[in-house]
Amino acid sequence: MKNIIMLLAVLTILIGCAKKPETMKQQESSKETEEYLRKSKATKHIFKGIGYYKSETSMKTWQSFTIYTNSKDKNEMIEFTRKQPYISGGQTFVHFFKNESKTPDISKATDDDSGLYLLDENNYQDNLIATYQRNENGNEYWWPGDGITNDHGTSKK
């Protein structure tokens, strides 16, 4: 009888010890999850589509997006851009702006200069963070500030 009681006591201790590391791992995992969620909420940025312009010729389709964002992280903007629809064999431009109320709705553009390169009388370049471009070969370009508009002409004032 003493042996049975002793065996039960030892088993109880062993089972109790075996559960502690599992509980500690669960607590550590829970803390890691909480930390991840806290960080992801702290770095969550807004990417809001304001306008879309599409130009089709017999050879190519070009498209352009205007996006308001509060992000200042180039890599985050590029990652967002790579998730946008891309037309194979065409050009895609994604223009990022730092002020939502001054982000142009290019869906109202009447020509390629305004719709693709933002060249019109409104002079949006002061609010432009950068432009991402993907060409017909799939090559990617990053134009900081108003580089895309300066390369393709000057804004009509």
C-alpha positions in Angstrom: 0.0 0.0 0.0 2.9 2.3 0.8 4.4 1.6 -2.6 1.1 2.6 -4.3 0.9 5.9 -2.4 4.5 6.6 -3.1 3.9 5.8 -6.8 0.9 8.1 -6.9 2.8 10.9 -5.3 5.7 10.6 -7.7 3.3 10.5 -10.7 1.5 13.6 -9.4 4.8 15.5 -9.1 6.0 14.3 -12.6 2.7 15.3 -14.2 2.8 18.7 -12.5 6.4 19.4 -13.6 5.6 18.3 -17.2 2.7 20.9 -17.4 4.8 23.8 -16.2 7.0 24.1 -19.3 4.0 23.9 -21.6 2.2 26.6 -19.6 5.4 28.8 -19.8 5.6 28.2 -23.6 1.9 29.2 -23.9 2.5 32.4 -21.9 5.6 33.2 -23.9 3.7 32.7 -27.2 0.8 34.8 -25.9 3.3 37.6 -25.0 4.9 37.4 -28.4 1.5 37.6 -30.1 0.5 40.6 -28.0 3.8 42.3 -28.9 3.3 41.6 -32.6 -0.2 42.9 -32.5 0.9 46.0 -30.6 3.6 46.7 -33.1 1.5 46.0 -36.2 -1.2 48.4 -34.9 1.4 51.0 -34.2 2.8 50.9 -37.7 -0.5 50.4 -39.6 -0.6 53.1 -42.3 -3.4 54.3 -44.5 -3.3 53.7 -48.3 -6.4 55.2 -49.8 -7.1 55.1 -53.6 -8.4 58.4 -54.8 -8.2 58.2 -58.6 -7.6 55.9 -61.5 -6.8 56.7 -65.1 -6.4 54.3 -68.0 -5.1 55.0 -71.5 -5.3 52.5 -74.3 -3.5 52.7 -77.7 -3.3 50.1 -80.4 -0.1 48.8 -78.9 -0.2 49.5 -75.2 -2.4 50.0 -72.2 -1.2 52.5 -69.6 -2.7 53.0 -66.2 -2.2 55.4 -63.3 -3.4 55.5 -59.7 -3.3 58.3 -57.2 -3.0 57.2 -53.6 -3.2 59.1 -50.3 -1.0 57.7 -47.6 0.3 58.7 -44.2 3.3 56.4 -44.6 6.8 57.7 -45.1 8.3 54.3 -45.6 9.5 53.8 -49.2 9.6 50.0 -48.9 6.0 49.9 -47.5 4.8 52.0 -50.4 6.5 49.8 -52.9 5.1 46.7 -51.2 1.6 48.3 -51.4 2.2 49.1 -55.1 3.2 45.6 -56.1 -0.3 44.4 -54.9 -2.0 46.7 -57.4 -3.2 45.3 -60.8 -0.6 45.3 -63.4 -1.4 45.1 -67.1 1.2 42.9 -68.9 2.9 44.8 -71.7 1.7 48.2 -70.4 2.9 50.9 -68.0 1.6 51.3 -64.5 2.2 54.5 -62.4 1.3 54.8 -58.7 1.5 58.3 -57.4 1.6 58.7 -53.5 0.4 61.9 -51.9 0.8 63.1 -48.3 -2.4 65.2 -48.0 -5.7 63.5 -48.7 -7.6 66.6 -49.6 -4.9 67.6 -52.2 -4.7 64.2 -53.8 -6.0 64.5 -57.3 -8.8 62.3 -58.6 -7.2 61.5 -62.0 -10.3 59.6 -63.1 -11.5 63.0 -64.3 -8.4 63.6 -66.4 -9.0 64.3 -70.1 -5.6 63.5 -71.5 -2.5 61.4 -70.8 -0.4 64.3 -69.5 -2.9 64.9 -66.8 -3.9 61.3 -66.1 -0.5 59.7 -66.2 2.1 62.4 -65.4 -0.1 64.8 -63.4 0.8 67.7 -65.8 -2.0 70.2 -65.5 -2.9 73.6 -64.0 -3.4 72.2 -60.5 0.3 71.7 -59.8 0.0 68.7 -57.5 3.7 68.3 -57.2 4.1 70.1 -53.8 2.0 67.3 -52.2 3.5 64.4 -54.2 5.7 62.0 -52.1 6.9 59.8 -54.9 5.8 57.8 -58.0 6.3 54.1 -58.6 6.5 53.0 -62.2 6.4 49.5 -63.7 7.1 49.4 -67.4 6.1 47.0 -70.2 9.1 44.8 -69.4 8.3 44.6 -65.8 11.1 46.9 -64.7 10.4 49.0 -61.6 11.3 52.6 -61.0 10.9 54.8 -58.0 10.7 58.6 -58.6 11.0 60.6 -55.4 9.1 63.8 -55.1 8.0 65.3 -58.4 10.7 63.4 -60.4 8.2 61.8 -62.7 6.7 65.1 -63.7 10.0 66.8 -64.1 11.2 64.0 -66.4 8.2 64.2 -68.6 7.7 68.0 -68.8 6.8 70.7 -66.4 3.5 71.5 -64.8 1.4 74.0 -66.7 0.8 76.9 -64.3 
